[in-house]
């Protein structure tokens, strides 16, 4: 009985087997749009964080010239990390509008 079942083995599943060139291109376009929307949100958050940190350079919490020089790197890293963790919802709204404009919604 075991040998009868082993002869009924299913072929391996290929998840991209049913994709046509059009749907593969559409998936690639959707991926590009998602990345662009996330990059936009990260840029927006970086500007907002930069504004938030502007007053930190004065007074007791000032890190000196070194801190001022590398502040943009810090805000960029923080904004990318925020987007990676889910962001503030801007990327999903931008992505939806971009998909709608491309006729992919």
Order of alpha helices (4+ residues) and beta strands (2+ residues): alpha-alpha-alpha-alpha
